[in-house]
Amino acid sequence: MRRYLRHLRRFCDDRRVHLEEVRYPIPAGTTTGVWLDPPRRRGVVLVCHGLGSDRYYPFVELFEDLLRAGHAVLSVDLDGHGTGNRHLLSGPAVELTIPWSLAHLRRRHGIEAHEVVVLGQSLGGALALAESTRNACAGVIAISAPHTIELDPGCALEVLAALSPNALRQLRYWGPYELLPAFQGFKRALYPCRTTRPDGDYIRDAAEMVARLQVVGRVARSRVPLLQIHGTRDRVVPVQQAHDVARHYGGPVEREVVPGANHFTTLFTPRCRRAIRVWLDRRTTSASVAA
């Protein structure tokens, strides 16, 4: 068992959190997720990872924060990702991840969409922004979310941020190799991303998906609250993209800009996780969501 999973299971056992690997239908077949349910549930957060990651990476510390605050978590593998299926990456199927995951929560746990906050990182953040236009969920948290993907040639250097104090602190959850972000062919056995392209360039797949979402052109119709979190040194998705979205967004927007953080490290910073906790606390009623 990998280090992060041993750590998370121990955390859940100590706090009587129910941890369950789940499978449920999506248009491409089925997907895999992890359901984390604390004993006194105050809210529910649906988590969508970024391109080339999975339902656990890089969220374990955030899961612990959310569970301590009483928020249940459903974190799901996007289509074409993870070890729980063999699907090839499909833009239309990825785009339906959130609606179908909300349907699973309603069907399996009786939790309605308006009780769920959708949190996404990177590509998952773009999907969360697209979901906001349906005005069905309780709110959206978009971390390092793109409206366009045009990689700077120096983006690969962001892996050096694994040597920063915020990233090194994650070694209690991840082994040194696990912690390094997967990029192109590097670490694909650990974090599968199954493209149909002969050249294996899944980043072009993602660029086409994000372009098809037309985030900036659609968010004017959004009314649910939005929390944006972005690092000032993000070269994968420059912080200007967050400003572009905020300028067009139709609902209330709060922004947390994290000085010195890049695409890889933003989620690992105490400032990011504190902003999430405070924002969720203000929107969570004292009454528990019915289990």
Secondary structure as a PSIPRED ss2 file (coil, helix, strand):
# PSIPRED VFORMAT (PSIPRED V4.0)

   1 M C   1.000  0.000  0.000
   2 R C   1.000  0.000  0.000
   3 R H   0.000  1.000  0.000
   4 Y H   0.000  1.000  0.000
   5 L H   0.000  1.000  0.000
   6 R H   0.000  1.000  0.000
   7 H H   0.000  1.000  0.000
   8 L H   0.000  1.000  0.000
   9 R H   0.000  1.000  0.000
  10 R H   0.000  1.000  0.000
  11 F H   0.000  1.000  0.000
  12 C H   0.000  1.000  0.000
  13 D H   0.000  1.000  0.000
  14 D H   0.000  1.000  0.000
  15 R C   1.000  0.000  0.000
  16 R C   1.000  0.000  0.000
  17 V C   1.000  0.000  0.000
  18 H E   0.000  0.000  1.000
  19 L E   0.000  0.000  1.000
  20 E E   0.000  0.000  1.000
  21 E E   0.000  0.000  1.000
  22 V E   0.000  0.000  1.000
  23 R E   0.000  0.000  1.000
  24 Y E   0.000  0.000  1.000
  25 P E   0.000  0.000  1.000
  26 I E   0.000  0.000  1.000
  27 P C   1.000  0.000  0.000
  28 A C   1.000  0.000  0.000
  29 G E   0.000  0.000  1.000
  30 T E   0.000  0.000  1.000
  31 T E   0.000  0.000  1.000
  32 T E   0.000  0.000  1.000
  33 G E   0.000  0.000  1.000
  34 V E   0.000  0.000  1.000
  35 W E   0.000  0.000  1.000
  36 L E   0.000  0.000  1.000
  37 D E   0.000  0.000  1.000
  38 P C   1.000  0.000  0.000
  39 P C   1.000  0.000  0.000
  40 R C   1.000  0.000  0.000
  41 R C   1.000  0.000  0.000
  42 R C   1.000  0.000  0.000
  43 G E   0.000  0.000  1.000
  44 V E   0.000  0.000  1.000
  45 V E   0.000  0.000  1.000
  46 L E   0.000  0.000  1.000
  47 V E   0.000  0.000  1.000
  48 C E   0.000  0.000  1.000
  49 H C   1.000  0.000  0.000
  50 G C   1.000  0.000  0.000
  51 L C   1.000  0.000  0.000
  52 G C   1.000  0.000  0.000
  53 S C   1.000  0.000  0.000
  54 D C   1.000  0.000  0.000
  55 R C   1.000  0.000  0.000
  56 Y C   1.000  0.000  0.000
  57 Y C   1.000  0.000  0.000
  58 P C   1.000  0.000  0.000
  59 F C   1.000  0.000  0.000
  60 V H   0.000  1.000  0.000
  61 E H   0.000  1.000  0.000
  62 L H   0.000  1.000  0.000
  63 F H   0.000  1.000  0.000
  64 E H   0.000  1.000  0.000
  65 D H   0.000  1.000  0.000
  66 L H   0.000  1.000  0.000
  67 L H   0.000  1.000  0.000
  68 R H   0.000  1.000  0.000
  69 A C   1.000  0.000  0.000
  70 G C   1.000  0.000  0.000
  71 H E   0.000  0.000  1.000
  72 A E   0.000  0.000  1.000
  73 V E   0.000  0.000  1.000
  74 L E   0.000  0.000  1.000
  75 S E   0.000  0.000  1.000
  76 V E   0.000  0.000  1.000
  77 D C   1.000  0.000  0.000
  78 L C   1.000  0.000  0.000
  79 D C   1.000  0.000  0.000
  80 G C   1.000  0.000  0.000
  81 H E   0.000  0.000  1.000
  82 G C   1.000  0.000  0.000
  83 T C   1.000  0.000  0.000
  84 G C   1.000  0.000  0.000
  85 N C   1.000  0.000  0.000
  86 R C   1.000  0.000  0.000
  87 H C   1.000  0.000  0.000
  88 L C   1.000  0.000  0.000
  89 L C   1.000  0.000  0.000
  90 S C   1.000  0.000  0.000
  91 G H   0.000  1.000  0.000
  92 P H   0.000  1.000  0.000
  93 A H   0.000  1.000  0.000
  94 V H   0.000  1.000  0.000
  95 E H   0.000  1.000  0.000
  96 L C   1.000  0.000  0.000
  97 T H   0.000  1.000  0.000
  98 I H   0.000  1.000  0.000
  99 P H   0.000  1.000  0.000
 100 W H   0.000  1.000  0.000
 101 S H   0.000  1.000  0.000
 102 L H   0.000  1.000  0.000
 103 A H   0.000  1.000  0.000
 104 H H   0.000  1.000  0.000
 105 L H   0.000  1.000  0.000
 106 R H   0.000  1.000  0.000
 107 R H   0.000  1.000  0.000
 108 R H   0.000  1.000  0.000
 109 H H   0.000  1.000  0.000
 110 G C   1.000  0.000  0.000
 111 I C   1.000  0.000  0.000
 112 E C   1.000  0.000  0.000
 113 A H   0.000  1.000  0.000
 114 H H   0.000  1.000  0.000
 115 E H   0.000  1.000  0.000
 116 V E   0.000  0.000  1.000
 117 V E   0.000  0.000  1.000
 118 V E   0.000  0.000  1.000
 119 L E   0.000  0.000  1.000
 120 G E   0.000  0.000  1.000
 121 Q E   0.000  0.000  1.000
 122 S C   1.000  0.000  0.000
 123 L H   0.000  1.000  0.000
 124 G H   0.000  1.000  0.000
 125 G H   0.000  1.000  0.000
 126 A H   0.000  1.000  0.000
 127 L H   0.000  1.000  0.000
 128 A H   0.000  1.000  0.000
 129 L H   0.000  1.000  0.000
 130 A H   0.000  1.000  0.000
 131 E H   0.000  1.000  0.000
 132 S H   0.000  1.000  0.000
 133 T C   1.000  0.000  0.000
 134 R C   1.000  0.000  0.000
 135 N C   1.000  0.000  0.000
 136 A C   1.000  0.000  0.000
 137 C C   1.000  0.000  0.000
 138 A C   1.000  0.000  0.000
 139 G E   0.000  0.000  1.000
 140 V E   0.000  0.000  1.000
 141 I E   0.000  0.000  1.000
 142 A E   0.000  0.000  1.000
 143 I E   0.000  0.000  1.000
 144 S C   1.000  0.000  0.000
 145 A C   1.000  0.000  0.000
 146 P C   1.000  0.000  0.000
 147 H C   1.000  0.000  0.000
 148 T C   1.000  0.000  0.000
 149 I C   1.000  0.000  0.000
 150 E C   1.000  0.000  0.000
 151 L C   1.000  0.000  0.000
 152 D C   1.000  0.000  0.000
 153 P H   0.000  1.000  0.000
 154 G H   0.000  1.000  0.000
 155 C H   0.000  1.000  0.000
 156 A H   0.000  1.000  0.000
 157 L H   0.000  1.000  0.000
 158 E H   0.000  1.000  0.000
 159 V H   0.000  1.000  0.000
 160 L H   0.000  1.000  0.000
 161 A H   0.000  1.000  0.000
 162 A H   0.000  1.000  0.000
 163 L H   0.000  1.000  0.000
 164 S C   1.000  0.000  0.000
 165 P H   0.000  1.000  0.000
 166 N H   0.000  1.000  0.000
 167 A H   0.000  1.000  0.000
 168 L H   0.000  1.000  0.000
 169 R H   0.000  1.000  0.000
 170 Q H   0.000  1.000  0.000
 171 L H   0.000  1.000  0.000
 172 R H   0.000  1.000  0.000
 173 Y C   1.000  0.000  0.000
 174 W C   1.000  0.000  0.000
 175 G C   1.000  0.000  0.000
 176 P H   0.000  1.000  0.000
 177 Y H   0.000  1.000  0.000
 178 E H   0.000  1.000  0.000
 179 L H   0.000  1.000  0.000
 180 L C   1.000  0.000  0.000
 181 P C   1.000  0.000  0.000
 182 A C   1.000  0.000  0.000
 183 F E   0.000  0.000  1.000
 184 Q C   1.000  0.000  0.000
 185 G C   1.000  0.000  0.000
 186 F E   0.000  0.000  1.000
 187 K C   1.000  0.000  0.000
 188 R C   1.000  0.000  0.000
 189 A C   1.000  0.000  0.000
 190 L C   1.000  0.000  0.000
 191 Y C   1.000  0.000  0.000
 192 P C   1.000  0.000  0.000
 193 C E   0.000  0.000  1.000
 194 R C   1.000  0.000  0.000
 195 T C   1.000  0.000  0.000
 196 T C   1.000  0.000  0.000
 197 R C   1.000  0.000  0.000
 198 P C   1.000  0.000  0.000
 199 D C   1.000  0.000  0.000
 200 G C   1.000  0.000  0.000
 201 D C   1.000  0.000  0.000
 202 Y H   0.000  1.000  0.000
 203 I H   0.000  1.000  0.000
 204 R H   0.000  1.000  0.000
 205 D H   0.000  1.000  0.000
 206 A H   0.000  1.000  0.000
 207 A H   0.000  1.000  0.000
 208 E H   0.000  1.000  0.000
 209 M H   0.000  1.000  0.000
 210 V H   0.000  1.000  0.000
 211 A H   0.000  1.000  0.000
 212 R H   0.000  1.000  0.000
 213 L H   0.000  1.000  0.000
 214 Q C   1.000  0.000  0.000
 215 V H   0.000  1.000  0.000
 216 V H   0.000  1.000  0.000
 217 G H   0.000  1.000  0.000
 218 R H   0.000  1.000  0.000
 219 V H   0.000  1.000  0.000
 220 A H   0.000  1.000  0.000
 221 R H   0.000  1.000  0.000
 222 S C   1.000  0.000  0.000
 223 R C   1.000  0.000  0.000
 224 V C   1.000  0.000  0.000
 225 P C   1.000  0.000  0.000
 226 L E   0.000  0.000  1.000
 227 L E   0.000  0.000  1.000
 228 Q E   0.000  0.000  1.000
 229 I E   0.000  0.000  1.000
 230 H E   0.000  0.000  1.000
 231 G E   0.000  0.000  1.000
 232 T C   1.000  0.000  0.000
 233 R C   1.000  0.000  0.000
 234 D C   1.000  0.000  0.000
 235 R C   1.000  0.000  0.000
 236 V C   1.000  0.000  0.000
 237 V C   1.000  0.000  0.000
 238 P C   1.000  0.000  0.000
 239 V C   1.000  0.000  0.000
 240 Q H   0.000  1.000  0.000
 241 Q H   0.000  1.000  0.000
 242 A H   0.000  1.000  0.000
 243 H H   0.000  1.000  0.000
 244 D H   0.000  1.000  0.000
 245 V H   0.000  1.000  0.000
 246 A H   0.000  1.000  0.000
 247 R H   0.000  1.000  0.000
 248 H H   0.000  1.000  0.000
 249 Y C   1.000  0.000  0.000
 250 G C   1.000  0.000  0.000
 251 G C   1.000  0.000  0.000
 252 P C   1.000  0.000  0.000
 253 V E   0.000  0.000  1.000
 254 E E   0.000  0.000  1.000
 255 R E   0.000  0.000  1.000
 256 E E   0.000  0.000  1.000
 257 V E   0.000  0.000  1.000
 258 V E   0.000  0.000  1.000
 259 P C   1.000  0.000  0.000
 260 G C   1.000  0.000  0.000
 261 A C   1.000  0.000  0.000
 262 N C   1.000  0.000  0.000
 263 H C   1.000  0.000  0.000
 264 F C   1.000  0.000  0.000
 265 T C   1.000  0.000  0.000
 266 T H   0.000  1.000  0.000
 267 L H   0.000  1.000  0.000
 268 F H   0.000  1.000  0.000
 269 T C   1.000  0.000  0.000
 270 P H   0.000  1.000  0.000
 271 R H   0.000  1.000  0.000
 272 C H   0.000  1.000  0.000
 273 R H   0.000  1.000  0.000
 274 R H   0.000  1.000  0.000
 275 A H   0.000  1.000  0.000
 276 I H   0.000  1.000  0.000
 277 R H   0.000  1.000  0.000
 278 V H   0.000  1.000  0.000
 279 W H   0.000  1.000  0.000
 280 L H   0.000  1.000  0.000
 281 D H   0.000  1.000  0.000
 282 R H   0.000  1.000  0.000
 283 R H   0.000  1.000  0.000
 284 T C   1.000  0.000  0.000
 285 T C   1.000  0.000  0.000
 286 S C   1.000  0.000  0.000
 287 A C   1.000  0.000  0.000
 288 S C   1.000  0.000  0.000
 289 V C   1.000  0.000  0.000
 290 A C   1.000  0.000  0.000
 291 A C   1.000  0.000  0.000
